[in-house]
């Protein structure tokens, strides 16, 4: 595909559940192709399955796209497939009039009884029976008996499908509603789609839809079937088994630019050994032809690492602002002025924004929440002695981080201990955990009175054990 030719691509999700990361990747691939060519991305909501559709899922799709950066100005639409019902019916009539479609009353059991094979496709039994519409009668497309259908695919070359092995597929149900295959083809034709970029699970549909395009007088689009996304066991991502909803990652505190960056790497790689790729660089370098056809591993650890890079690169003001919604939902009230001071310490230690709550909760709770494993690890001998000495050393210390560190170093040196060993019981006494923000800056922010009270409380807890 030339990056200078204007194209029309589409993203056509069904509103039947939470927005899938695989759908998000397809949306991004289409978006960048439109951006590169000065073309158009069409958003079409395929809402014809009334039994599974819900307005809330449609709203979720639009919200998720906006979060990724695709607001209403980045695409044409949204259009709704259900609004195109008249065109679908016109296509049905046209195919019947051409003799390219016929009615069939066969059940699956009928086909199995005739073929003796549970897995064999439809056998064409009703092709020449001359049935009209009626209860229990679906409409099938009459595929050519001979020849081949060649699909031009930007990733997979020109796969060839023998028409003789393509069964006469259903294009309209007995109730008159059209199936995905026909509705999708008609909508793409009516909306002038030139390139269809979608998941490889649809590759087997491409020759069928291409035959529909040709039967209806259209020139088929250029196809690009991108690789399936798999989990660590190399199984296709499943909403029943894997964490696949984009909303879940957003709720956990992933940044949209990090998610966008990572999803673009699922099957594609920029020049050089890079993983952090700003969007303008993606638009400059991405080529759909360069997408690898091998399954793409959704590596949550890598996503987390990339998100951490983006978090650390945020301006301090935005980092604090992005964290506040998580603190607003926390089980404590927080002082924004105190949090702003803590945020400076936390930014380099947070990989996802939701982690901010446990990082700073010690400063806003009346007493720390002790992690049992941390307590057991840190409060071994000589923890009680260290805490007593730290309490004495801090009682009259200038309340500045450097001085607090110097005083605790002296406590450790007097006992032949390095600072890491000395500060562990103090950290747990004050924050409840062995891992957290820089200790002495945290003590400075917490203040003398609360620090000493927590050390004293920890000593009492140890004594009563």
N, C-alpha and C positions, 0 to 999 in steps of 0.2 A: 504494500500500500504506500503510495506516495504521501509524504507528510504535507504536501501543498494542495492536494486535491480535496475539495469540499465534500464532506460526507454527511449522511444522516444515520446516526446509530440510535439504538433505543435500549432502555433498561425497563424490563417488563415483569416486575414481581407480582406474586399472588398474595393477597392480604389474608393469609390463613394461619399466621402465627408470628412469633417474634422474628425480627429481622436478622437473618443468618449472615455470619461473616463471609460465607461464600458468595452470597448475593451482594454484599458490600464490595467485595473484590471485583465482581463483574461490573458493578456500577462504576467503580473507579476506572477500570480499563476502558469502558465506553466513554467516560468523561474525558480522560486524557486524549483519546483519539479525536474527539470532537474539538477539544482545545487546540490540538496541534494543527488541524486542517482548517480552522475557522469554520468548522461545520456545526451541526446541531445534535444535541442529545435530547431525545424524546423520552419522557417518563410516562409509561403507560401502566396503569394498575389493572391487572387481569383478574377481574372480580366476577366472572360469570359463574363460579361455583358457589351458588347462594347458600348451600348447606354449610360451608366452611368459612365463608367470608365474614369479616366483622369490620365496622368502621374504625374501631380502635386499632386494628392492625394496620389499616391504611394510614391513620394518623401516625402510628409508630414508624412506618416506613419513611414518611416525609420528615419526621423529626430526626430520624437516624441519618438520613441523607444531609439534612441541614447541619447536623453535628459534624459530619465529615467535611463540611465546607460546600456542599451542594445545596444552596438555597434556591429559591424560585428563579433567580436570575441566571442560574447555570444550566437550566434545562427548559424545554418546551413542554407544557403540560402542568399538572398531571391530567392525562386523558384516562377515561375509564372504558374498559372493554365492553361493559354492559351497554354503554351508550351507542355502540356500533352494531347493535342487534339487527337493524334493518339491512346493513351491508352483508352481514352474515347470511341472512335469509335470501338476499339477492344472489349470493354466491351459490347457495344450495340449489336454487331454481335453475341457475345457469348450468351447473354441473349435471343436473337431471336432464335438462333440455338437450345437452350435448351427448347424452348417453354415457357420461363419465361417472355416473353414480346410480346406484340401485338400492332398493329396499330389501331387507333381510330379516327373517324372523327366527333365525337359528340361535339357540342357546349354546353356552359353552359345552354343556353336556351332550348336545346334539353333535357338535363338531368332534368331540372325543369319541363318541359312539361310532361315528363314521370312519375316523382315521385310526382309532385304536391307540392314540398317543396323546398323553396329557399335555405335552409341550409343543405339539405341532400347531402352526398357525391356522387361520381360517382357510377352508378348502374351496371357496368359490361356489358353494352349492346353489346359492340363490341368484347367481349372475344372470341366468336366462329364464328365470321363473316369471318375470314380469309382474312382481308384486307391487302394489301401491302402498301408500302410507296407511298406518293403522296401529292399533295397540300392540306393543311388543315388537315393533318393526323399526330397526335402526337403519340408517342410510350409510352405505359403504361406497368408498371411492373405487372405481374400476382401474386398477393399475395395469399398465401395458403388459401384454403376454410375452413380449420379446424386448430385446435391446437392453441398454444400460442407462443408468442415471449417474452422472459424474458430478460430484460435489467439489466446488473449488473452495478450498479451506486454506487460510493464510498460515495456519500452523501445521496442517497435516497433508499438505499437497493437494492431490486430486483423487481422493478415494472413490472407487467405482463400485456401484451397487447393481447387481443383476436384477432387472425388473421382475423376472420370473419368480424370484424368491421373496419379493415384497408382497405380503398378503394384502388383500383388499381391505383396507383399514376403515374403521368407523369414523365418519365425519359429522354425523348428527345422531343424537339419541332418539329413542322412541317418543319422548315427550317434545321433540322438535328442537331442543337445545343443541348447539353445535359443540364439538369437542375442541380441545386445545389445538390440535393440528390445524383445523380449518380456521378457527378464530384468529390464531396467531398469524397465519399466512395472510388472511384478508386484512387484518389490521396493519401488518407491515407494508402491504401493497398500498393501502389507502393513505398511509402516513409517509410514503416515499422513502422507506428505509433502504439504504444502500448496502449497509454492512450489519451483519448479525453476529455479535460477540456474546457467547454464553458458555455454560459449562459443558464439558464433554459428554455428560450423560444424555445430552440432546443430539449427539451426532447421529444416532440411528433414526432420529426424526427428520433429519435434514433432507434425505432423498424423497421422503413422502411429502414434505412441505414444498420441496422444489417442484415435484410433479403437480402439486396444487397451483403453485404460481404459474407454471406453464399452461395448465388447463384453463386458468382464468385470464390468460393473456398478458401476464406480467413477466418481466425479466428477473430471474431469481437474484437474491442479494449475494454478496461475497460473504462467506462464512468464516468464523474463527471460533473453534471450540477449545476453550481453555482447560487446563488440567484439573482434575478432581483434587480437592483438599482432603488430606488424611490426618489421622491422629498419630501418636507415637507408636502404635501397633500397626501402622500403615492400613488402617481401616478408614473408609470414608467417614468424614465427620457426620455424626448423627445427633439430632437434638435430644434423643432419648438417652444417649450415652455420654455425650461430650458437651462442654460449655461452648455453645455456638452463637448465642444471642448477642448482638452488638450492644444491646442495652445493658447486659450484665457487665461487660467490660467498661462501659461508660460509668456505671454505678460503682465499680470498684476503684475508679480514679485513673483510668487511662486517658491520655490526652488525645484529642482528635487528630492532630498532626502526626503523632507517633503511630496511632492505629492506621492512618492513611499510608504512611511510609511503610509500615510492616506489610500491610496487605498487598502493596504493589510488588513486594519482594517474593510473593508466593507464585513462583513460576518465571519470574523475570529478575535480572540483575543488572545494575548500572555498570558502566565501564570502571575498571579498576576494582580494588578490594574495598568496596564501600558498602555500608549498611545504612548510614544516616544520609538520607537523600531529600533535600528540600523539594517542595512541590514544583517549583519553577525548573529545577534540574530534571525532575521526572518528566515534565512536559517536553523538555528539550531532547531528552535521550531515549524515552520509551519508544519501542517499536513492537507492535503486536506480533510481527513475524519472528521476533527474538524470544518469545515466550516458550519455555521448555514444555514439552508435552508430557513429561514424567509427572506422577502425582506429587503435589506440593505439600510438605509437612508443616502443619500448623504448630509451631514450636512456641508454647506459652512462655518458656524461659527466655527465649530470644526476644519475644514481644516485650516482656517485662524489662529486659536489659535496654532495649531501644527506648522504651518509655522513660526509664530512668535517665537516659541521656537527654531526652527532651525536657524532663523536669528540671534537671540541673542547669539547662540553658535558658530557662525562663527568667525574665526580669523579676526582681524580688517582689515587686508590687503585684505582678500577675500571679506568681506562685502563691502568695498569701491569699489573693482573691479566689484562686481556684480551690484552695483548701477550705475556705470558710463554709461552703455548703455541707461538707462532711462534719465540721465542728458544730454547725447548726443542728445536726441530727444526733449529736453525741449526747450521752446521758449526764451531761454536766453543763453548767453555764461557763462561758469563757470571757475573759477580758480581752477585747481586741488589741489594746495597747500592749499587754503582756504577750499575746500571741505573736504580734509582729516581731518582737524581740526573739522569741523562740523560733519563728519561721526561718530566720537567718541561719540558725544552727541546724535546722531540720532539712533544708533544701537539698543538701548533698547526700542525705541519708535515706531519702524517700524514693522508692521505685514506682509506687502507685500512690495516688493522692490519699486514698482511704487510710494508709498507714500513719497519716499525720495524727490521728486520734490517739493511738497508743503512744506515739512519740511525745505528746505534750500533755496527756491527761494528768500526770503527776502535779502539774502546776495549777490545776483548777479543781482538783478533788480535795476534800477535807483531809483525806489520808490516802496514801498510795494503795493501789490494788496489787497485792503481792503475787507474783508468779511463783508457784510452789517449787518448780524446778530451779528457778533462779535463787530462791531463798535457800534451798538445800545445798546448792553449789557454793554460795558465797558465805553462808553463815556457819562455817566450820571454824574450829580454833585456828588462829587466835582472833576470830571476828569480834567477840565480846570485848577483848582488850583493845583492839583497834578502835572500835566505836567509842569506848570510854575516853580514850586518848584524843580522838578527833573532836569529841564534844568539848573537852577542855581546851583544845587548841583553837577551836572556832569561837569560843565564848567572847573573846576580846579581839578577834582578828579584824583588821580592815576588810570590809566586805567587798572584795574585788577578786575576780577569778584567779589572777596570778598569785595573789597572796594566799588564797585558799589552797591552791595547788602546792605552794611552797610549804605551808604548814603541814599538809598531809604527807608530803614527801619526807619531812622531818620525823613524823610519827612512824613511818615505815622504816626509815634509816635506823632509828633507835632500836628497831627489832630485827634488823638485817633483812628487811623486805623491800622489794622493788615496788614502784608506784602502782603497777597493774594489780599486784596482789593486795596492796593496801587499800586501794580505792573501791575494790569490789564490794565489800560489806557496806560501805558508805553509800555507794550507788543504789544498792538494793534497798537499804533502809529509807532512802529519800524518794526513789522513783518506783520501786517495786520490781525492777528488772535488772538483769546483768548487762543488757544492751540498750543503748539509747543515745541521747544527745550528749555532746561534750559535757563532762560532769561539772567542772568548776564554773563554766559559764551558766549552767543550769542552776547551780547553787546560788550564784550571784542574783539571778532573776528571781528565784524562789524566796530569797531573803533569809536573814539570820534567824528570826524567831521560828519560822516554819521548819527550817533545816534542823535546828537544834531540837525542836519538839519531835521530829520524826526519828532522829538518831536516838533520842531518849526512849521513844516508844519501841523501837527495834531492840534496844538493850533489855527493856522489860520483857518483851516477847521471848527473847533468848533465855532470860533468867527463869521464866516460868515453864520453859519447855522441859 
